[in-house]
């Protein structure tokens, strides 16, 4: 009997020095989560390949650093136009490799595009300060200068948006950049690299490498890499932060989350339930800003849980490129099985299972249905862990005080929300909650591009958040210059500590 011919699969290249290259070495597989089938292969770069990319970036950096700020802005403007023209193509690659619905992917690309729009204003953003006559005949001014070769290590759940939080800001500031996207979703980054080259970016300023821990470690330990940005799980964020600090690199490492929504009895329950359904089950719960825990206060609990159950049951699950589908698959079989194990653990721990999504509603692919637990306690594993799937849990609190205490006791501090009709309650929540991003009747409070994204506690290792002005600060260093042009009658400074007056 003849064996079937082996399916020939495309290999996603790396992008190095302005060219697509397929290096030799280890190869990984890229899946379509909606079918469970391997669709592409991806090279796993070793330290030598990463080193080549870093050296290309280091060689390109001086000329780009010295380019006029207007030239950088104009390249960014052309890149913006090309991204807008190819937005659906980028989103289609995300749906193919991540599984999220096409409208959801389009929205995520749009949020990335907004950061590019912000970066186009770099001439204004890089203005320094100047003070005349700080001392007699002495002026002081400051400038912001790029840090050199920067790197970004990004997660599987946002293949375009999170990279776009990083490399446009870094490059607009005058740096060169190495991107290491998730090996599960590599294609969108290569398309964006091609578009950036078409926009006029010099070769070597932006490079893309693929791989696993070997590639990550090569970036973290390379002496020519000066700054590293990361978004992912808390254990890896902590590892990256500690490794970069040990190697003397600037680092921002965004970790995991357990985002709470507090619902008070005076909230509009229909509106609140709709908002929470989207925040919990959108993108199959694979969002760092997903609401995964609801704290229902007092009499809000019973009607809210009833509405959540009704609405969660109606969510249409299927392939992300199919019209009418509201929730796609999870990214891999391993992750689907991990999420399913948490559902079983929640049952064993005694939480009230309102809706069980552990039986896949679609036979092919990596699907789960929507799951809803009630009467969850903080000691339960389904509360303590970031499940990162379509599982929503409800805790009950008697008062707003108790609800705030629950949120603040959690080790994560990424995002949170409160639903209420009371301005006083909302203001108090905003002031007292120990979380980096807060929504008031907004379930997913991802800041717009000209504000900065980042959490507190175990959700962030480092001092500066991504994009916005904190992104500009991260990708630049401040230099202060003090100037005196002495006249002939100006006395020379002596041996004492100089003072100004």
C-alpha positions in Angstrom: 0.0 0.0 0.0 1.4 3.4 -1.0 2.0 5.9 1.8 0.3 9.2 1.4 2.6 12.0 0.2 3.9 14.1 3.0 2.3 17.6 3.1 4.8 20.2 2.2 4.5 23.1 4.7 5.8 26.6 4.4 8.5 27.7 6.9 8.0 31.1 8.5 11.3 33.0 8.0 13.2 35.2 10.4 13.7 38.8 9.4 17.3 39.9 9.5 19.0 43.0 8.1 16.1 43.7 5.9 15.7 40.2 4.4 13.6 37.1 5.1 16.0 34.2 6.0 15.3 30.6 6.9 18.1 29.5 9.2 19.2 25.9 9.6 18.6 24.1 13.0 15.6 23.1 15.1 12.2 23.5 13.7 8.8 23.9 15.5 5.3 23.5 14.3 2.5 26.2 13.9 -1.1 25.0 14.3 -4.4 26.2 13.2 -6.3 25.9 16.5 -9.7 25.7 14.9 -8.7 22.4 13.1 -5.9 21.1 15.2 -3.7 20.7 12.1 -0.1 21.8 11.6 -0.1 24.5 8.9 3.5 25.9 9.0 6.9 25.3 10.5 9.0 27.9 12.3 12.7 27.9 13.0 13.9 27.9 16.6 16.8 30.2 16.6 19.9 29.4 18.7 22.4 31.9 20.2 24.3 32.2 16.9 21.3 33.2 14.9 20.1 35.6 17.6 23.7 37.0 17.7 23.6 37.7 14.0 20.4 39.6 14.4 21.8 41.6 17.3 24.9 42.5 15.3 22.8 43.6 12.4 20.9 45.9 14.7 24.0 47.2 16.3 25.5 48.0 12.9 22.4 49.8 11.8 21.9 51.7 15.0 24.4 54.6 14.7 23.0 55.9 11.3 19.4 55.6 12.5 20.2 57.3 15.9 21.7 60.2 13.9 18.8 60.4 11.5 16.8 63.6 11.9 13.8 63.2 14.1 11.6 64.3 11.1 12.9 61.5 9.0 12.1 59.0 11.7 8.6 60.5 12.0 8.0 60.3 8.2 9.0 56.6 8.1 6.6 56.0 10.9 3.9 57.8 9.1 4.4 55.6 6.0 4.4 52.5 8.2 1.1 53.7 9.7 -0.5 54.0 6.3 0.7 50.5 5.2 -0.5 48.9 8.4 -4.0 50.5 7.9 -4.0 49.2 4.3 -3.0 45.7 5.4 -4.9 45.5 8.7 -7.3 42.7 7.5 -4.3 40.7 6.2 -2.5 41.0 9.6 -5.7 40.1 11.4 -6.3 37.1 9.2 -2.9 35.7 10.1 -3.8 36.1 13.8 -7.0 34.2 13.4 -5.2 31.4 11.5 -2.6 30.9 14.2 -4.2 32.1 17.4 -7.8 31.2 16.8 -9.5 34.3 17.9 -12.4 35.6 15.8 -11.5 37.9 12.8 -13.4 40.9 14.3 -11.6 40.4 17.5 -8.3 40.2 15.7 -9.1 43.3 13.7 -9.8 45.2 16.9 -6.5 44.1 18.5 -4.6 45.3 15.4 -6.4 48.6 15.6 -5.2 49.1 19.2 -1.7 48.5 18.0 -2.1 50.9 15.1 -3.1 53.6 17.6 0.4 53.2 19.2 2.0 53.8 15.8 -0.2 57.0 15.5 1.2 58.1 18.8 4.7 57.3 17.7 4.2 59.6 14.6 4.3 62.5 17.1 7.8 61.7 18.2 9.2 65.2 17.4 7.0 66.6 20.1 7.5 63.7 22.5 11.3 63.9 22.5 11.4 67.6 23.4 13.8 68.2 26.3 13.8 71.1 28.8 15.8 74.3 29.0 16.4 76.7 31.8 18.2 80.0 31.1 20.4 81.7 33.7 20.2 79.0 36.4 23.3 80.7 37.7 25.0 83.9 36.6 25.7 83.3 32.9 24.9 79.6 33.2 22.2 77.7 31.3 21.0 74.1 31.7 19.2 71.9 29.2 18.2 68.3 28.9 17.8 65.9 25.9 16.4 62.4 25.5 18.7 60.1 23.6 18.1 56.5 22.5 19.5 53.6 24.5 20.8 51.5 21.6 19.7 48.0 20.7 16.4 47.0 22.3 14.5 43.8 22.3 10.9 42.7 22.8 9.7 39.2 23.8 5.9 39.0 23.2 3.1 36.5 24.0 0.9 34.3 21.9 -2.4 36.0 22.7 -1.7 39.3 20.8 0.6 38.6 17.9 0.4 42.2 16.5 -0.9 44.5 19.3 1.7 43.8 21.9 4.7 44.0 19.5 3.2 47.2 18.2 3.2 48.5 21.8 7.0 48.1 21.7 8.9 48.4 18.5 7.3 51.5 17.0 8.1 53.5 20.1 11.6 52.2 20.4 12.4 52.8 16.7 10.8 56.3 16.7 13.1 57.2 19.6 16.1 56.2 17.5 16.8 52.7 18.7 17.3 49.5 16.7 15.1 46.6 17.7 15.0 42.7 17.9 11.5 41.2 18.2 11.1 37.6 19.5 7.3 36.9 19.0 5.7 33.7 20.4 6.7 30.8 18.3 3.0 29.8 18.3 2.0 32.8 16.3 5.0 34.0 14.2 3.6 35.2 10.9 2.1 38.6 11.8 5.5 39.9 12.9 7.1 39.0 9.6 4.4 40.8 7.6 4.9 43.9 9.8 8.6 43.7 9.2 8.0 43.6 5.4 5.7 46.6 5.7 8.2 48.6 7.8 10.9 48.0 5.1 8.5 49.2 2.5 7.9 52.3 4.5 11.6 53.1 4.2 13.1 51.8 7.4 16.8 51.1 6.9 17.9 47.5 6.9 18.9 46.2 10.3 16.9 48.6 12.4 14.1 46.1 12.9 14.8 42.3 13.1 12.6 39.3 14.0 13.8 36.0 15.4 11.8 33.0 16.5 12.3 30.3 19.0 11.9 29.1 22.6 13.9 29.6 25.8 17.2 29.3 23.9 16.4 32.3 21.8 15.1 34.2 24.9 18.2 33.5 26.9 20.4 34.5 23.9 18.7 37.9 23.9 18.9 38.4 27.7 22.6 37.5 27.9 23.8 39.3 24.7 26.1 42.2 25.7 24.9 44.4 22.8 21.3 44.3 23.9 20.7 47.3 26.2 16.9 47.1 27.0 14.3 44.3 27.0 10.5 44.6 27.1 8.4 41.5 27.9 4.8 40.6 28.3 3.8 37.1 29.5 3.4 35.0 32.6 4.6 36.2 36.1 7.2 33.4 36.6 8.8 34.2 33.2 8.5 38.0 33.8 10.3 37.6 37.1 13.0 35.5 35.4 13.5 38.0 32.7 13.6 40.9 35.1 16.2 39.2 37.3 18.4 38.1 34.4 18.4 41.5 32.7 19.1 43.3 36.0 22.1 40.9 36.6 23.3 41.8 33.1 22.9 45.5 33.6 20.1 45.9 31.1 17.1 48.2 31.3 13.9 46.0 31.6 10.2 46.2 31.8 8.5 42.8 32.3 4.8 42.6 32.4 3.4 39.5 34.1 0.2 37.7 34.7 -3.2 38.8 36.1 -6.3 37.9 38.0 -8.5 40.8 37.0 -11.6 41.4 39.3 -14.8 43.2 38.5 -16.7 44.4 41.6 -20.5 44.7 41.0 -22.6 46.8 43.4 -26.4 46.3 43.8 -27.1 49.7 42.2 -25.4 48.7 38.9 -27.4 48.4 35.7 -27.4 44.6 35.7 -28.2 44.0 32.0 -25.4 46.4 30.9 -23.0 44.9 33.5 -23.7 41.3 32.5 -23.1 42.1 28.8 -19.8 43.9 29.6 -18.6 41.0 31.8 -19.5 38.4 29.2 -17.4 40.1 26.6 -14.5 40.7 29.1 -14.6 37.1 30.4 -15.1 35.0 27.2 -13.8 37.3 24.4 -10.8 35.7 22.8 -11.7 32.5 24.8 -10.4 34.3 27.9 -6.9 34.4 26.5 -6.3 38.1 27.4 -4.1 39.6 30.1 -6.9 42.1 30.7 -9.7 39.5 30.7 -12.1 39.7 33.7 -11.8 36.3 35.2 -13.2 37.0 38.7 -16.4 38.8 39.6 -17.0 40.1 43.2 -20.7 40.4 43.5 -21.7 42.6 46.5 -24.8 41.9 48.6 -28.0 41.6 46.7 -26.3 42.0 43.3 -25.1 38.4 43.3 -28.2 36.3 42.5 -29.6 38.3 39.6 -26.1 38.9 38.2 -25.3 35.2 38.2 -28.6 34.3 36.5 -27.9 36.9 33.7 -24.4 35.7 33.3 -25.5 32.1 32.9 -28.2 33.0 30.3 -25.8 35.1 28.2 -22.9 32.7 28.5 -25.0 29.8 27.2 -25.9 31.7 24.1 -22.3 32.4 23.0 -21.6 30.9 19.6 -18.4 28.9 19.6 -16.5 27.9 16.4 -13.7 28.7 13.9 -12.7 32.3 14.2 -13.0 33.0 10.5 -16.7 31.9 10.3 -19.4 34.5 10.2 -21.5 34.7 13.4 -18.9 33.0 15.6 -18.3 34.9 18.9 -15.6 32.7 20.6 -12.9 30.6 18.9 -10.6 27.8 20.2 -7.8 27.9 22.6 -4.3 28.3 21.2 -3.0 24.7 21.7 -4.2 21.3 22.8 -1.9 21.5 25.8 -3.4 24.8 26.9 -7.0 23.5 26.3 -6.2 20.5 28.5 -4.7 22.7 31.3 -7.8 24.9 31.3 -10.1 21.8 31.4 -8.1 20.5 34.4 -8.9 23.7 36.3 -12.6 23.2 35.6 -12.4 19.7 37.2 -10.4 21.2 40.1 -13.1 23.8 40.7 -15.7 21.0 40.9 -13.6 19.1 43.3 -13.0 22.2 45.5 -16.7 22.7 46.0 -17.4 25.7 43.9 -21.0 25.8 42.5 -20.8 24.9 38.9 -23.4 27.0 37.1 -22.2 26.2 33.5 -19.8 23.5 32.5 -17.8 24.1 29.3 -15.4 21.2 29.7 -17.0 19.1 26.9 -15.8 20.6 23.6 -18.7 22.1 21.6 -16.7 21.5 18.4 -15.1 18.1 17.7 -12.1 19.3 15.7 -9.6 21.8 17.0 -8.8 23.0 20.5 -12.2 24.1 21.8 -13.8 24.5 25.1 -17.2 25.9 26.0 -18.0 28.7 28.4 -17.7 27.8 32.1 -19.2 29.7 35.1 -18.6 29.0 38.8 -20.4 30.7 41.7 -19.6 30.8 45.5 -15.9 30.6 44.8 -13.6 31.2 47.8 -10.2 32.9 47.8 -8.5 29.7 49.0 -9.6 27.7 45.9 -7.1 27.0 43.2 -9.4 28.3 40.5 -9.2 31.7 42.2 -5.5 31.7 43.0 -4.4 30.7 39.4 -4.5 32.7 36.2 -6.5 30.1 34.2 -6.3 32.1 30.9 -9.4 30.4 29.4 -13.2 30.8 29.1 -13.8 30.3 32.8 -15.5 33.0 34.9 -15.7 32.7 38.7 -18.0 34.6 41.0 -17.1 35.5 44.6 -19.6 37.0 47.0 -18.9 39.9 49.3 -21.3 41.6 51.8 -19.9 45.2 51.4 -17.8 47.4 49.2 -15.1 47.3 52.0 -14.9 43.5 51.7 -14.8 43.6 47.9 -11.9 46.0 47.9 -10.1 43.8 50.5 -10.5 40.8 48.3 -9.0 42.6 45.3 -6.2 44.1 47.3 -5.3 40.8 48.9 -4.7 39.2 45.5 -1.0 39.0 44.5 -1.8 40.4 41.0 -2.6 44.0 40.2 -3.0 44.3 36.5 -6.6 45.5 35.8 -9.9 45.8 37.6 -13.3 47.4 37.2 -16.3 48.5 39.3 -19.9 48.6 38.1 -22.1 51.0 40.0 -24.3 54.0 39.6 -22.7 55.7 42.6 -20.0 58.3 41.9 -18.9 58.2 45.6 -18.4 54.4 45.5 -16.6 54.6 42.2 -14.3 57.3 43.4 -13.5 55.4 46.6 -12.8 52.2 44.7 -10.5 54.1 42.3 -8.5 55.6 45.2 -8.2 52.5 47.4 -7.8 49.6 45.0 -4.1 48.5 44.5 -4.2 47.9 40.8 -2.5 49.6 37.9 -5.5 50.0 35.5 -9.0 50.8 36.7 -12.3 50.8 34.8 -15.5 52.5 36.1 -18.3 50.8 34.3 -15.6 49.8 31.8 -14.8 46.1 31.9 -11.5 46.1 30.0 -9.7 49.3 30.9 -6.8 49.1 28.5 -5.6 52.7 28.3 -5.5 54.5 24.9 -2.1 54.8 23.3 -1.2 58.2 24.7 -1.5 56.8 28.2 0.6 53.9 29.5 -0.3 50.2 30.0 0.9 48.3 33.1 0.0 46.8 36.3 1.1 46.7 40.0 2.4 44.0 42.3 3.2 40.6 40.5 1.8 42.0 37.3 4.9 44.2 36.6 8.6 43.8 37.3 10.3 47.1 36.5 9.5 50.8 37.0 8.0 51.9 33.6 4.9 50.7 31.7 4.6 50.3 28.0 3.6 52.8 25.3 2.5 56.4 26.1 5.1 58.7 27.7 6.4 55.9 29.9 7.3 54.1 26.7 9.2 57.1 25.5 11.0 57.3 28.9 11.9 53.6 28.8 13.4 53.8 25.3 15.5 56.9 26.0 18.0 58.1 28.5 18.1 61.7 29.7 21.2 63.8 29.4 21.5 67.1 31.2 24.1 69.7 30.0 25.1 72.8 31.9 26.6 75.6 29.8 28.7 78.7 30.6 30.3 81.0 27.9 32.5 83.1 30.1 33.4 86.7 29.3 36.9 87.9 29.7 36.1 89.5 33.1 34.5 86.3 34.5 36.6 84.9 37.3 37.8 81.3 36.9 36.3 78.7 39.2 38.3 77.8 42.3 38.8 74.5 44.2 35.6 74.7 46.2 32.4 72.8 45.1 30.8 75.0 42.5 27.5 76.6 43.4 25.1 78.7 41.4 23.8 82.0 42.4 
